[in-house]
Amino acid sequence: METSKLGLRFFALLAARSAKGDLSALANDWKAFCSENFCAPVGDDHGKYINIEKALESIVVSHLFIGFPRVIEALNVVRGLLSSTHIEITATTTASKSSDNNYLCECSRRQQTGIQNQISVYGSVQPKLNQELLRLHPRLEQYITEHAYGTVYNSGVLSLCETELIAVCVLSGINVPRQLFSHIRGALSNSASRSDCENMIEVAGAVFGEDAKSAALEILKQVQLKTSSD
């Protein structure tokens, strides 16, 4: 079952607060939201039940756009709040010690998965994008393909559409129009509606201000014009 609109707005707000580094507002939003809604450690979102595992993941995936330092500080705040309510989340991981051959096979698998996820997001421009990443730095393409799209986008906690919508919210507030254009297009290509994107931009506007919101809405308009002309 997919995340409710209420839940997705909350996840986007957490990511946006993390991006801005406004930890006091993050804590206040968490406490206010969780006092009004039932929260469960895992499981599907429905009605007023909010999946806390997805809430945490929405902050974690933000490291792709805002870096680890802000994400670590935001998670530290939320973990403290969770401890006070006696809710425990245990992260699962598939990481393990392996031979060099197994490691190489795992890297190859992540790269293949990453390429498939990139195609889902960027469509026919994916090869051109990766060539541009290679031009910028030889290892940048590898990091983005294997880590971002082969690992983070493949966590199984958030859907590809949900992850793209979180990206739309965060990127709307940090003045990266080319990347925002790409991820709006990626969200729309993976079942998101214009209304869903507008919803994420509205959340970003509440955190980063009206100028950021207006600029992001203009980019959304450009994406739709480009899409309709293709």
N, C-alpha and C positions, 0 to 999 in steps of 0.2 A: 504493500500500500504506500502510495507516495505521500510526501510531507504535506500537511495542511498549509494553506496560505498564511495562516497565523503563525505556524511554526517556522515557515521559511522566512517570513519577515523578521522574526526573532533571531534566527541564525544569521541573517544578513546584517542585522544591527550589531550583533556580537563581533562579526568580522570587521565592520566599519569602525566600531569603537577601538578595536585592537589596532587597526591601521592608523588611526589618529593618535593612539597612545593615551587615550583618555580613560584611565583605569578607574577613576572614581565614578564616572558615568557608566562604565561597564558594570561595575558592582551594583550600582543603583538599578540599572535596567534588569540585571539578573534577579535581584531580590524582588523587584516590583512584579516582574513577569511570573516568577515562580510562586509568588504568593497568591496569584490569581488563577493559575493553571496547574493541573496535576502533572507531575513530572515522573517519568519512569526511566530507570537506568538504560534499558534497551527495549527493542520492540518497535512496532509500527506506530506512527503518529495517527491519531484520529480524534476528532472532536477537540477537546481541551487537553488531551494527553500530549506531552512534549517528550520526544526521545532525547535524553541528555547525551547519549553517545554521539548523535548527529550534531548536537549543539557544540560539543567539544571539537568534533571533526571540522565544523565550519571555521573554527579559529585555526586549527592545525593547517588546513589547506591554504589559508591566507599567507603562509610563509612563502609561497611561490610568488607573491606579489609585493609583500611588505618586509620580508626577511625574518629570520629566526628571533632576533632580540625582542621585537614587539610581541611576537607570538608567545614566547616564553613568559614574559611579564603578564600577559593577559591570562594565560593558562594558570599561572601561579595564583592570580586573584580568584579565578573561578574554582580552582581546586580547594582553596581555603573556604569558600562559601559552601561547597559541597560537603566538606568535612563537618561544618557546623550543623548540617542537616542530616548527617549520618548516611549519605548516599555515596556508595563506593562504585567506581567504574574501574574495571581492570582491562587495560588495553591488551589486545592479542597481537602477536607478531609471528610471522613465518620465518624470521631470521634465525639462522643456525650456523654452526661451524661446518665448513664443507671443504672438500678438496679443491685444488685449483681448477680441475676440469668441471666440477659441479658449479663453481663460481662463474666460469665462463659461460656455461649453459644457462645459468640464471640471468646473467647480463644479456645474453642473446634473447631470452624469453621476454625480459623487460623491454628491450628495444623493439621487438616485434609488436608487443602489446601497446607500447608507446606510439608507434607509427599508426597503428589502427585507431587509437584514440585521437591522434592528431588529425587523421583523415575525417573522423566523425565531427571534429570541431571546425577544421579549416577547409574541408572539401578538396576541390581540385587545386587550390593554391598551396597545399601542404608541401609538395616538393620544392617549390620556390621559396617557401618560408624556411625550410631546413637549409637550403643553399645560402640564404641570407645569414642564418645563424652561424654556419661554417665560416662565412666571410668575416663575421665580427670576431670570432675566436674559434680555433679548432675544437676546443673541448665544450664550448657552449651548446652546440647541437646535441652532443652526447648527454650532457647534464639534463637538458630540457626534455629530450626524448625519453631517456631511461628513468630519470627521477620524477619529473613533473607528470608526464603522461603515462609512463610505464609503471609507476609505483603509486604516487599520490592519487592520481585520477582513477586508479584501479583498486582502491582500498576496500570497496564493497560497502562502505558506510553511507556515503552520499552517491546518488545517481549522477551520471554525466551531466544531465540537465541541471540538477541542483548545484553541482560544483560550478558550472558555467554561470548560473545566476548569482552565486556568491561572488564570483570573479567580477561580474558586471557591477555589483554594488561597490566592492572595494576599489576597482579601477575608476569608477565614476568620481571618486574623491581625491585622486592623487595625480591628476593632470598628465595622463598618458593616453592621449586620444587615439593613436594608432592601435594600441593594444586593446583599448576599450572597444573600438570598432570591430576588431577580430573576435572578441569574446561575446559581444552582442550577437554577431552573426552566428557564432558557435551555439549560443543558447537557443536562438531561433531555429537553428538546424537540428536541434535535439529536443523538440516538443514544447519549448517555451513559447508563449504568446507575446505579442507586443505589450499586453497588459501586465504580464509577469515582469518584463524588463522595466516597464514604467514603475512598477511597484518597488523594484530593487533600487532604481534611481531616486525614488522618493525617499527611501530609507537613507541613502547616501546624502541627500540634500538636508535631512534632519541632523546629520552628523557634521558634514563638511560645509554646509551653507548653500544659499540659493544660486550663487554663481556656478558652483560645481554641478548642481542639479540642472540648470539651464544649458550648460555646455554639454552635459551627457545626453539630455533630451534631443539636442541638435544632432549629436552623433547617431542616436537611434534613428532619427529621421533620414540621415544620410545612408545608413545601412539599408533601410527599407527602400529607398530610391534606387540604390545600387542593386538590390536583390530583384526588384521589379523590372529592371532594365536588362538583367542577365538572361 
